Amino acid sequence: MTTGGTPPEIIRKLNTAINEIVSEQEFNRHFASLGYEMTGGSVEAFANFLKDDIARYAALMKSIGGAIE
């Protein structure tokens, strides 16, 4: 997993803060009204999500003849 050179302690602090915010009722209520289901998790789980999402959209773009840089 790459973090763009951000120190691990900063990554841990950001992840903790994000998980706290995502667990707040009002935050979830607001995003649910927009059609989103917000979840927290580990840095590794998010990295895996992004990796899978990028691969999925790259395959979609390739299937429709889109350019992928």
N, C-alpha and C positions, 0 to 999 in steps of 0.2 A: 504494500500500500504506500502510495506517495502522498505526502502532505505539503508539497511545495516548499519544503525547507522549514516549515513551522515547527518549533520545538515541541516535543511530545507533551511537556507539561501544559503548554498553551492549548494544545489539541484536547487534552483531558479536561481542562477548565471550560473550554467552549462546549464540549460534548455534555458536560454536567449541566451547564446553564441552559443549553437547548432542551435537554430532557426535562428540566424543571419547568420551563415555559410550556412545552408541549403537553405536560400533564395538568396544566391549569384548566379548570372547567370553562371559563369564559373564552379562552383561546380556542379550545375545541369546539365550543358552541358556535363561535364566529365562523371558523373554517368549515364546520359541518353545514352551515347555512349556505356556503358557497359550493358545496358538493365535495369537499375534501375530507378524508379521514387522516388525521395527523397522528403519527406515531414517533416515538423516540427510539433509542437503541444505541448500540455500540458504534464506534468509529469503523470497525471492521465490517459490521453489517451494512452500514451506509456505503462503504467502498464497494462491497459486493453488489449492492443494489445498483450503483452507478455503472459498474462494469457490465452487468447484465443488461441494463437499460440502453447503454451505448451500443452494445452488440445487437440488441433487438432492433433499434432504429437504423443501424448501419445495414442490417439485412433487409429491412423494409425499403430503404433508399436504393439499395442495389437491385431489389426486385422490380422497382419501378423505373430503373434507369437513371436514378439521381446520382450526381457526383458526390463522392465522399473524399474529403481531404484529410 
